[in-house]
Amino acid sequence: MELKEALAEIYKAAHKEFNFENVPSLHLRQDEENAQGIFGITAYYDPSDMAVVLYITDRHPKDICRSFAHELVHHMQNMDDGLKDNSGEDGSPEENEANSLAAVIMRQYGRDNTNIYE
């Protein structure tokens, strides 16, 4: 499966889980300089534009999909008026929720798209 197909399936799993109405835009970024840093930017959500930006240079597709799932949770939070100015800070309730619910989305995606449970 190609990355874009996998991202579409992740979106379907997130939509099934959260049923948000507004579709966020998705931007895939190539950034060699960012990729050189072990703690480079992996992704972010811009609530003002309802945009998810994923940095994809030198990343495993599974990691990119997990970042997408995480940012889709932030989109859901934004649709529910749950994002605050400090929402992206480590340890914030919104960031903790995005980390945990990204796992739920990935697990749903895995159930829907693999035969590992057969």
N, CA, C and O atoms as a MOPAC input file, in Angstrom:
PM7 MOZYME 1SCF
protein

 N      0.85600 1    -1.18200 1     0.00000 1
 C      0.00000 1     0.00000 1     0.00000 1
 C      0.89700 1     1.23900 1     0.00000 1
 O      1.88200 1     1.31000 1     0.73600 1
 N      0.54700 1     2.18300 1    -0.81600 1
 C      1.27700 1     3.43900 1    -0.90400 1
 C      0.89000 1     4.36300 1     0.25800 1
 O     -0.17400 1     4.22000 1     0.86000 1
 N      1.78200 1     5.31100 1     0.55400 1
 C      1.55400 1     6.22900 1     1.67700 1
 C      0.22700 1     6.96400 1     1.53700 1
 O     -0.54700 1     7.01200 1     2.49300 1
 N     -0.05100 1     7.53100 1     0.38200 1
 C     -1.28800 1     8.31000 1     0.23100 1
 C     -2.52700 1     7.44200 1     0.42700 1
 O     -3.52700 1     7.90300 1     0.97800 1
 N     -2.46900 1     6.19500 1    -0.01800 1
 C     -3.59200 1     5.28000 1     0.21400 1
 C     -3.73900 1     4.99400 1     1.70900 1
 O     -4.85200 1     4.95500 1     2.23300 1
 N     -2.61800 1     4.79600 1     2.38400 1
 C     -2.65700 1     4.52900 1     3.82300 1
 C     -3.21400 1     5.73900 1     4.57800 1
 O     -4.00100 1     5.57800 1     5.51100 1
 N     -2.81300 1     6.94100 1     4.18100 1
 C     -3.32100 1     8.14500 1     4.83600 1
 C     -4.82900 1     8.27100 1     4.62600 1
 O     -5.55000 1     8.68900 1     5.53200 1
 N     -5.30100 1     7.91300 1     3.44400 1
 C     -6.74900 1     7.93900 1     3.18900 1
 C     -7.46900 1     6.95300 1     4.10600 1
 O     -8.55000 1     7.25300 1     4.61300 1
 N     -6.88100 1     5.79200 1     4.31600 1
 C     -7.49100 1     4.79600 1     5.20000 1
 C     -7.45100 1     5.24700 1     6.66300 1
 O     -8.39700 1     5.01000 1     7.41400 1
 N     -6.36300 1     5.89200 1     7.06000 1
 C     -6.27300 1     6.45000 1     8.42400 1
 C     -7.37100 1     7.50000 1     8.60800 1
 O     -8.03000 1     7.54200 1     9.64600 1
 N     -7.56000 1     8.34400 1     7.59700 1
 C     -8.61800 1     9.34700 1     7.68500 1
 C     -9.97900 1     8.66800 1     7.86500 1
 O    -10.77900 1     9.09200 1     8.69900 1
 N    -10.24200 1     7.62000 1     7.08900 1
 C    -11.52200 1     6.90300 1     7.20500 1
 C    -11.70400 1     6.33700 1     8.61400 1
 O    -12.79200 1     6.41500 1     9.18400 1
 N    -10.63200 1     5.76600 1     9.17000 1
 C    -10.72300 1     5.20800 1    10.52500 1
 C    -10.99700 1     6.31000 1    11.53700 1
 O    -11.80100 1     6.12200 1    12.45000 1
 N    -10.33600 1     7.46200 1    11.38900 1
 C    -10.55300 1     8.58600 1    12.31200 1
 C    -11.97100 1     9.12700 1    12.16400 1
 O    -12.63500 1     9.43700 1    13.15400 1
 N    -12.42000 1     9.23700 1    10.93500 1
 C    -13.77000 1     9.73800 1    10.70800 1
 C    -14.80600 1     8.78600 1    11.29100 1
 O    -15.81000 1     9.21900 1    11.85600 1
 N    -14.55900 1     7.49000 1    11.15000 1
 C    -15.45300 1     6.48300 1    11.73600 1
 C    -15.48300 1     6.59500 1    13.26300 1
 O    -16.53300 1     6.44100 1    13.88500 1
 N    -14.32500 1     6.86300 1    13.85000 1
 C    -14.21300 1     6.94700 1    15.31300 1
 C    -14.81400 1     8.24600 1    15.85200 1
 O    -15.47500 1     8.23000 1    16.89100 1
 N    -14.59300 1     9.38000 1    15.15900 1
 C    -14.95200 1    10.69600 1    15.70500 1
 C    -16.06000 1    11.42000 1    14.95500 1
 O    -16.65400 1    12.36000 1    15.48300 1
 N    -16.34400 1    10.99000 1    13.72800 1
 C    -17.42500 1    11.55600 1    12.93200 1
 C    -17.38200 1    13.08200 1    12.83300 1
 O    -18.41600 1    13.73600 1    12.97000 1
 N    -16.19300 1    13.65900 1    12.59500 1
 C    -16.13700 1    15.11100 1    12.41300 1
 C    -16.64600 1    15.48800 1    11.02600 1
 O    -16.48600 1    14.73500 1    10.06600 1
 N    -17.25900 1    16.65900 1    10.93900 1
 C    -17.89500 1    17.08500 1     9.69200 1
 C    -16.93000 1    17.76100 1     8.73000 1
 O    -16.94400 1    17.46700 1     7.53400 1
 N    -16.10200 1    18.65000 1     9.22600 1
 C    -15.19400 1    19.40300 1     8.36200 1
 C    -13.94500 1    18.59200 1     8.06400 1
 O    -13.32500 1    18.03500 1     8.97000 1
 N    -13.57900 1    18.52900 1     6.79500 1
 C    -12.40200 1    17.78500 1     6.36900 1
 C    -11.19000 1    18.71600 1     6.41800 1
 O    -11.20500 1    19.77100 1     5.78300 1
 N    -10.14300 1    18.34700 1     7.15700 1
 C     -8.94900 1    19.18800 1     7.17500 1
 C     -8.16300 1    19.02800 1     5.87500 1
 O     -8.21400 1    17.97600 1     5.23700 1
 N     -7.45000 1    20.06100 1     5.49500 1
 C     -6.55200 1    19.91300 1     4.34800 1
 C     -5.30200 1    19.17800 1     4.82600 1
 O     -4.96000 1    19.21600 1     6.00700 1
 N     -4.63400 1    18.51700 1     3.90200 1
 C     -3.43800 1    17.74900 1     4.22000 1
 C     -2.30500 1    18.22000 1     3.33500 1
 O     -2.45700 1    18.31900 1     2.11700 1
 N     -1.15600 1    18.51300 1     3.95400 1
 C      0.03100 1    18.96200 1     3.23200 1
 C      1.19300 1    18.05600 1     3.61000 1
 O      1.52700 1    17.91900 1     4.78700 1
 N      1.80900 1    17.43700 1     2.60400 1
 C      2.97600 1    16.58600 1     2.81900 1
 C      4.21100 1    17.40900 1     2.48900 1
 O      4.33900 1    17.92600 1     1.37900 1
 N      5.12500 1    17.53400 1     3.45600 1
 C      6.31600 1    18.37100 1     3.28500 1
 C      7.58400 1    17.54500 1     3.21000 1
 O      7.82500 1    16.66500 1     4.03600 1
 N      8.38200 1    17.84200 1     2.21200 1
 C      9.73600 1    17.31700 1     2.11600 1
 C     10.64500 1    18.38100 1     2.71500 1
 O     10.56000 1    19.54600 1     2.32700 1
 N     11.50600 1    18.01100 1     3.64200 1
 C     12.41200 1    18.97400 1     4.27600 1
 C     13.66500 1    18.22800 1     4.72300 1
 O     13.69600 1    17.64900 1     5.80900 1
 N     14.68700 1    18.24500 1     3.89100 1
 C     15.92700 1    17.52300 1     4.17500 1
 C     16.59600 1    18.03200 1     5.44900 1
 O     17.06000 1    17.23300 1     6.26300 1
 N     16.65100 1    19.33900 1     5.63100 1
 C     17.30000 1    19.90200 1     6.81800 1
 C     16.58300 1    19.46000 1     8.08800 1
 O     17.23000 1    19.06100 1     9.05700 1
 N     15.26500 1    19.52800 1     8.09400 1
 C     14.48100 1    19.08600 1     9.25000 1
 C     14.71900 1    17.60100 1     9.52400 1
 O     14.81400 1    17.18900 1    10.68000 1
 N     14.81300 1    16.80600 1     8.47300 1
 C     14.98300 1    15.35800 1     8.62700 1
 C     16.33200 1    14.99300 1     9.23800 1
 O     16.47300 1    13.91100 1     9.80700 1
 N     17.31500 1    15.86400 1     9.13400 1
 C     18.63600 1    15.58300 1     9.68500 1
 C     18.65400 1    15.62600 1    11.21200 1
 O     19.48700 1    14.97400 1    11.84200 1
 N     17.75300 1    16.37800 1    11.79800 1
 C     17.69600 1    16.47200 1    13.26100 1
 C     16.88800 1    15.33400 1    13.84800 1
 O     15.76900 1    15.06900 1    13.40800 1
 N     17.44100 1    14.66700 1    14.82900 1
 C     16.73700 1    13.53900 1    15.43700 1
 C     15.40400 1    13.97200 1    16.05800 1
 O     14.47000 1    13.17500 1    16.14600 1
 N     15.32100 1    15.22300 1    16.48300 1
 C     14.07600 1    15.74300 1    17.04100 1
 C     13.46700 1    16.80200 1    16.13100 1
 O     12.93400 1    17.80700 1    16.60000 1
 N     13.55100 1    16.56500 1    14.82300 1
 C     12.93300 1    17.47000 1    13.86300 1
 C     11.41600 1    17.43200 1    13.98300 1
 O     10.84500 1    16.56000 1    14.63800 1
 N     10.79300 1    18.38000 1    13.34800 1
 C      9.33100 1    18.45000 1    13.36600 1
 C      8.77600 1    17.26100 1    12.59400 1
 O      9.24500 1    16.95400 1    11.49700 1
 N      7.78400 1    16.59600 1    13.16200 1
 C      7.16300 1    15.46600 1    12.46200 1
 C      5.82300 1    15.86900 1    11.84300 1
 O      5.46400 1    15.37600 1    10.77300 1
 N      5.08600 1    16.75600 1    12.50500 1
 C      3.76900 1    17.15500 1    12.01800 1
 C      3.22800 1    18.26600 1    12.90000 1
 O      3.71600 1    18.49900 1    14.00600 1
 N      2.21100 1    18.94700 1    12.39000 1
 C      1.46400 1    19.88500 1    13.22500 1
 C      0.09000 1    20.11200 1    12.62000 1
 O     -0.15300 1    19.83500 1    11.44600 1
 N     -0.79500 1    20.62500 1    13.45600 1
 C     -2.14800 1    20.97500 1    13.03900 1
 C     -2.30800 1    22.47000 1    13.19400 1
 O     -1.97700 1    23.02500 1    14.24100 1
 N     -2.81600 1    23.13500 1    12.15700 1
 C     -3.08800 1    24.57000 1    12.19500 1
 C     -4.59800 1    24.75600 1    12.30100 1
 O     -5.31100 1    24.61400 1    11.30700 1
 N     -5.09900 1    25.07700 1    13.51400 1
 C     -6.54900 1    25.17900 1    13.69300 1
 C     -7.18800 1    26.32100 1    12.90300 1
 O     -8.35800 1    26.22900 1    12.53300 1
 N     -6.44700 1    27.38700 1    12.64000 1
 C     -7.03800 1    28.51700 1    11.91600 1
 C     -7.34200 1    28.16000 1    10.46600 1
 O     -8.28500 1    28.69300 1     9.88200 1
 N     -6.55300 1    27.26400 1     9.88200 1
 C     -6.77000 1    26.82900 1     8.49900 1
 C     -7.34800 1    25.42300 1     8.40900 1
 O     -7.62900 1    24.93700 1     7.31400 1
 N     -7.52500 1    24.76900 1     9.55000 1
 C     -7.92300 1    23.35700 1     9.58200 1
 C     -7.01400 1    22.54700 1     8.65500 1
 O     -7.47900 1    21.82500 1     7.77300 1
 N     -5.69500 1    22.68900 1     8.88300 1
 C     -4.70600 1    22.04000 1     8.02900 1
 C     -3.78900 1    21.14100 1     8.84300 1
 O     -3.32200 1    21.52000 1     9.91800 1
 N     -3.53700 1    19.94800 1     8.32000 1
 C     -2.56800 1    19.02700 1     8.88400 1
 C     -1.34300 1    19.07000 1     7.98200 1
 O     -1.45000 1    18.91000 1     6.76600 1
 N     -0.18200 1    19.28500 1     8.58200 1
 C      1.08100 1    19.29600 1     7.84600 1
 C      1.92300 1    18.13800 1     8.36600 1
 O      2.19800 1    18.04200 1     9.56200 1
 N      2.32900 1    17.25900 1     7.44700 1
 C      3.15800 1    16.10700 1     7.78500 1
 C      4.50900 1    16.24500 1     7.11000 1
 O      4.58200 1    16.45600 1     5.89900 1
 N      5.57100 1    16.12900 1     7.87600 1
 C      6.92600 1    16.10400 1     7.33600 1
 C      7.26200 1    14.64900 1     7.03600 1
 O      7.21100 1    13.80100 1     7.92600 1
 N      7.60600 1    14.36000 1     5.78500 1
 C      7.71700 1    12.96100 1     5.36300 1
 C      9.12900 1    12.52900 1     4.97000 1
 O      9.35600 1    11.34000 1     4.74500 1
 N     10.06400 1    13.43700 1     4.88100 1
 C     11.40900 1    13.09000 1     4.44400 1
 C     12.06300 1    12.11300 1     5.40700 1
 O     12.16200 1    12.37900 1     6.60500 1
 N     12.50900 1    10.98200 1     4.87800 1
 C     13.25000 1     9.95500 1     5.62300 1
 C     12.48500 1     9.39800 1     6.82700 1
 O     13.09600 1     9.05200 1     7.83900 1
 N     11.18100 1     9.30900 1     6.72900 1
 C     10.37600 1     8.72800 1     7.80600 1
 C      9.70000 1     7.46100 1     7.31700 1
 O      9.34800 1     7.35300 1     6.14200 1
 N      9.52100 1     6.51100 1     8.20600 1
 C      8.82000 1     5.28000 1     7.87600 1
 C      7.33500 1     5.61300 1     7.68900 1
 O      6.77800 1     6.39600 1     8.45900 1
 N      6.69100 1     5.02800 1     6.67400 1
 C      5.26500 1     5.32300 1     6.44800 1
 C      4.37600 1     5.08700 1     7.67100 1
 O      3.41400 1     5.82600 1     7.88200 1
 N      4.68200 1     4.06900 1     8.47700 1
 C      3.88100 1     3.81200 1     9.68200 1
 C      3.98200 1     4.98600 1    10.65500 1
 O      2.99400 1     5.35100 1    11.29200 1
 N      5.16200 1     5.57200 1    10.77200 1
 C      5.36100 1     6.71800 1    11.65000 1
 C      4.59500 1     7.93600 1    11.12400 1
 O      4.00600 1     8.69300 1    11.89500 1
 N      4.61300 1     8.11000 1     9.81800 1
 C      3.85700 1     9.21800 1     9.21600 1
 C      2.36500 1     9.03600 1     9.46800 1
 O      1.66800 1     9.99600 1     9.79700 1
 N      1.87700 1     7.81600 1     9.31700 1
 C      0.45300 1     7.53900 1     9.56600 1
 C      0.08000 1     7.80900 1    11.01500 1
 O     -0.99400 1     8.34300 1    11.29100 1
 N      0.95700 1     7.44500 1    11.94000 1
 C      0.67900 1     7.69900 1    13.34800 1
 C      0.63500 1     9.20600 1    13.62900 1
 O     -0.21200 1     9.67400 1    14.39000 1
 N      1.55200 1     9.96200 1    13.01000 1
 C      1.51800 1    11.41900 1    13.16000 1
 C      0.21400 1    11.98900 1    12.60600 1
 O     -0.37500 1    12.89600 1    13.19400 1
 N     -0.22900 1    11.45300 1    11.47500 1
 C     -1.48700 1    11.90800 1    10.88200 1
 C     -2.65200 1    11.64200 1    11.82900 1
 O     -3.50200 1    12.50900 1    12.03500 1
 N     -2.68900 1    10.45300 1    12.39800 1
 C     -3.75200 1    10.11600 1    13.35400 1
 C     -3.73800 1    11.09500 1    14.53300 1
 O     -4.79000 1    11.56800 1    14.96500 1
 N     -2.55900 1    11.39200 1    15.04400 1
 C     -2.40700 1    12.32800 1    16.16500 1
 C     -2.97600 1    13.69900 1    15.78700 1
 O     -3.73600 1    14.29200 1    16.55300 1
 N     -2.60800 1    14.19400 1    14.61200 1
 C     -3.06600 1    15.52500 1    14.19700 1
 C     -4.56200 1    15.53100 1    13.90100 1
 O     -5.22000 1    16.55700 1    14.07800 1
 N     -5.10800 1    14.40500 1    13.45400 1
 C     -6.56100 1    14.32900 1    13.26100 1
 C     -7.29800 1    14.43600 1    14.59100 1
 O     -8.41000 1    14.96200 1    14.64000 1
 N     -6.69700 1    13.94800 1    15.66100 1
 C     -7.31000 1    14.13300 1    16.98700 1
 C     -7.33400 1    15.62400 1    17.32300 1
 O     -8.32600 1    16.12500 1    17.85200 1
 N     -6.24700 1    16.33200 1    17.01700 1
 C     -6.25900 1    17.78600 1    17.25300 1
 C     -7.34600 1    18.45400 1    16.41000 1
 O     -7.98100 1    19.40800 1    16.86100 1
 N     -7.56300 1    17.96300 1    15.20000 1
 C     -8.65100 1    18.50700 1    14.37400 1
 C     -9.99700 1    18.27200 1    15.05900 1
 O    -10.82900 1    19.17700 1    15.13000 1
 N    -10.20800 1    17.06100 1    15.56000 1
 C    -11.45000 1    16.75400 1    16.27900 1
 C    -11.58900 1    17.68200 1    17.48900 1
 O    -12.67100 1    18.20700 1    17.75100 1
 N    -10.49200 1    17.88100 1    18.22400 1
 C    -10.53200 1    18.77500 1    19.38400 1
 C    -10.90700 1    20.19100 1    18.95000 1
 O    -11.68200 1    20.86500 1    19.62800 1
 N    -10.36700 1    20.63200 1    17.83900 1
 C    -10.67900 1    21.95800 1    17.32400 1
 C    -12.16000 1    22.06200 1    16.95800 1
 O    -12.79400 1    23.08100 1    17.23100 1
 N    -12.70600 1    21.03000 1    16.35100 1
 C    -14.12400 1    21.03700 1    15.97600 1
 C    -15.01100 1    21.04300 1    17.21300 1
 O    -16.13200 1    21.55100 1    17.18000 1
 N    -14.50500 1    20.47400 1    18.30400 1
 C    -15.25000 1    20.44800 1    19.56900 1
 C    -14.91000 1    21.64000 1    20.46500 1
 O    -15.27400 1    21.65300 1    21.64100 1
 N    -14.22000 1    22.63600 1    19.92000 1
 C    -13.78300 1    23.81800 1    20.67100 1
 C    -12.91100 1    23.45500 1    21.86700 1
 O    -12.95700 1    24.12400 1    22.90000 1
 N    -12.11700 1    22.39500 1    21.72900 1
 C    -11.28800 1    21.95500 1    22.83800 1
 C     -9.83600 1    22.36800 1    22.75900 1
 O     -9.06500 1    22.05000 1    23.66400 1
 N     -9.43000 1    23.07200 1    21.70100 1
 C     -8.02700 1    23.47800 1    21.60500 1
 C     -7.81200 1    24.82700 1    22.27600 1
 O     -8.57400 1    25.77200 1    22.07400 1
 N     -6.77000 1    24.89200 1    23.06800 1
 C     -6.38600 1    26.13200 1    23.73800 1
 C     -5.01800 1    26.54400 1    23.20400 1
 O     -4.39200 1    25.79300 1    22.45700 1
 N     -4.55800 1    27.71800 1    23.57700 1
 C     -3.26500 1    28.20300 1    23.08900 1
 C     -2.11400 1    27.27300 1    23.44200 1
 O     -1.15600 1    27.16900 1    22.67700 1
 N     -2.18500 1    26.59800 1    24.57800 1
 C     -1.09100 1    25.71700 1    25.00300 1
 C     -1.39900 1    24.23900 1    24.72100 1
 O     -0.77500 1    23.35700 1    25.31100 1
 N     -2.34100 1    23.96700 1    23.83700 1
 C     -2.77200 1    22.59100 1    23.59400 1
 C     -1.66400 1    21.67900 1    23.09800 1
 O     -1.69300 1    20.47800 1    23.36500 1
 N     -0.69100 1    22.21900 1    22.38400 1
 C      0.37100 1    21.39400 1    21.82900 1
 C      1.52900 1    21.14100 1    22.76500 1
 O      2.47900 1    20.44900 1    22.39900 1
 N      1.47000 1    21.68800 1    23.96800 1
 C      2.56400 1    21.50200 1    24.91800 1
 C      2.54400 1    20.09100 1    25.49600 1
 O      1.48500 1    19.53900 1    25.79600 1
 N      3.72800 1    19.52600 1    25.64500 1
 C      3.83200 1    18.19700 1    26.24700 1
 C      3.15600 1    18.17800 1    27.60900 1
 O      3.34500 1    19.08000 1    28.42600 1
 N      2.37700 1    17.15200 1    27.83600 1
 C      1.71600 1    16.99000 1    29.12400 1
 C      0.36500 1    17.66500 1    29.23000 1
 O     -0.35300 1    17.45000 1    30.20600 1
 N     -0.00500 1    18.49000 1    28.23200 1
 C     -1.32000 1    19.12600 1    28.29800 1
 C     -2.39000 1    18.05100 1    28.09300 1
 O     -2.13000 1    17.03600 1    27.44600 1
 N     -3.58100 1    18.26500 1    28.63700 1
 C     -4.64400 1    17.26800 1    28.44200 1
 C     -4.93000 1    17.00400 1    26.96400 1
 O     -5.21000 1    15.86800 1    26.58200 1
 N     -4.86100 1    18.04400 1    26.13300 1
 C     -5.14100 1    17.87800 1    24.70900 1
 C     -4.05900 1    17.03700 1    24.02700 1
 O     -4.35800 1    16.19900 1    23.17700 1
 N     -2.82000 1    17.26500 1    24.40300 1
 C     -1.72100 1    16.49300 1    23.81500 1
 C     -1.76000 1    15.04400 1    24.28200 1
 O     -1.51800 1    14.12800 1    23.49700 1
 N     -2.06200 1    14.84100 1    25.54300 1
 C     -2.19100 1    13.46900 1    26.05400 1
 C     -3.34000 1    12.73500 1    25.36300 1
 O     -3.21600 1    11.55800 1    25.02200 1
 N     -4.44800 1    13.42800 1    25.16100 1
 C     -5.57900 1    12.81700 1    24.46800 1
 C     -5.20500 1    12.47700 1    23.02300 1
 O     -5.55700 1    11.40800 1    22.52500 1
 N     -4.49400 1    13.38300 1    22.35400 1
 C     -4.08300 1    13.12300 1    20.96800 1
 C     -3.15600 1    11.92100 1    20.89200 1
 O     -3.26000 1    11.11500 1    19.96800 1
 N     -2.25100 1    11.79300 1    21.85200 1
 C     -1.35200 1    10.63700 1    21.86300 1
 C     -2.11800 1     9.33600 1    22.06100 1
 O     -1.86400 1     8.35300 1    21.36500 1
 N     -3.04500 1     9.32500 1    22.99500 1
 C     -3.76000 1     8.07600 1    23.27000 1
 C     -4.76900 1     7.73300 1    22.18000 1
 O     -4.88500 1     6.56700 1    21.80200 1
 N     -5.49100 1     8.71000 1    21.67400 1
 C     -6.49300 1     8.41200 1    20.65200 1
 C     -5.86800 1     8.09800 1    19.29800 1
 O     -6.48600 1     7.41900 1    18.47700 1
 N     -4.65000 1     8.58400 1    19.05200 1
 C     -3.95000 1     8.19600 1    17.82200 1
 C     -3.75600 1     6.68600 1    17.80700 1
 O     -3.85100 1     6.05900 1    16.75200 1
 N     -3.48700 1     6.10600 1    18.95600 1
 C     -3.34200 1     4.64600 1    19.05000 1
 C     -4.66300 1     3.94700 1    18.73900 1
 O     -4.66700 1     2.89300 1    18.10300 1
 N     -5.77400 1     4.51500 1    19.17600 1
 C     -7.09100 1     3.94400 1    18.88200 1
 C     -7.33000 1     3.95200 1    17.37300 1
 O     -7.79200 1     2.95900 1    16.81000 1
 N     -7.01800 1     5.05700 1    16.72700 1
 C     -7.20200 1     5.16700 1    15.27300 1
 C     -6.31900 1     4.15700 1    14.55100 1
 O     -6.77600 1     3.47400 1    13.63600 1
 N     -5.05900 1     4.06100 1    14.95800 1
 C     -4.13700 1     3.12700 1    14.31200 1
 C     -4.59900 1     1.68500 1    14.50400 1
 O     -4.48700 1     0.86900 1    13.58900 1
 N     -5.11200 1     1.37200 1    15.67600 1
 C     -5.61100 1     0.02000 1    15.94200 1
 C     -6.83100 1    -0.26900 1    15.06600 1
 O     -6.95300 1    -1.36300 1    14.51500 1
 N     -7.73600 1     0.70900 1    14.93400 1
 C     -8.91100 1     0.54500 1    14.07000 1
 C     -8.46500 1     0.35800 1    12.62600 1
 O     -8.99600 1    -0.49900 1    11.92100 1
 N     -7.50600 1     1.14300 1    12.18500 1
 C     -6.96900 1     1.01300 1    10.83200 1
 C     -6.38800 1    -0.38600 1    10.63000 1
 O     -6.61600 1    -1.01400 1     9.59700 1
 N     -5.64100 1    -0.86600 1    11.61400 1
 C     -5.05300 1    -2.20000 1    11.51900 1
 C     -6.10900 1    -3.28400 1    11.43000 1
 O     -5.95500 1    -4.23800 1    10.66900 1
 N     -7.17800 1    -3.15200 1    12.19600 1
 C     -8.26200 1    -4.13800 1    12.14600 1
 C     -8.95000 1    -4.13800 1    10.78000 1
 O     -9.30600 1    -5.19000 1    10.25000 1
 N     -9.12700 1    -2.95700 1    10.23100 1
 C     -9.84800 1    -2.83200 1     8.96900 1
 C     -9.00500 1    -3.19500 1     7.75300 1
 O     -9.55700 1    -3.49900 1     6.69500 1
 N     -7.67600 1    -3.17000 1     7.88000 1
 C     -6.83100 1    -3.28000 1     6.69900 1
 C     -5.78900 1    -4.38400 1     6.73600 1
 O     -4.93200 1    -4.44500 1     5.85400 1
 N     -5.83800 1    -5.25100 1     7.72600 1
 C     -4.90000 1    -6.36400 1     7.74900 1
 C     -5.62900 1    -7.62300 1     8.17200 1
 O     -6.77000 1    -7.58000 1     8.63200 1
 N     -4.95900 1    -8.72200 1     8.01000 1
 C     -5.55800 1    -9.98900 1     8.42400 1
 C     -4.86100 1   -10.55100 1     9.65200 1
 O     -4.91500 1   -11.75800 1     9.88500 1
 N     -4.20500 1    -9.70400 1    10.44400 1
 C     -3.44900 1   -10.20400 1    11.59800 1
 C     -4.36000 1   -10.77500 1    12.67000 1
 O     -3.89400 1   -11.50700 1    13.54400 1
 N     -5.64200 1   -10.45800 1    12.62500 1
 C     -6.54700 1   -10.94200 1    13.66100 1
 C     -7.27400 1   -12.22100 1    13.23400 1
 O     -8.10100 1   -12.74500 1    13.98000 1
 N     -6.96700 1   -12.71700 1    12.04100 1
 C     -7.65000 1   -13.91700 1    11.54900 1
 C     -6.94600 1   -15.16300 1    12.02900 1
 O     -7.37500 1   -16.27300 1    11.71600 1

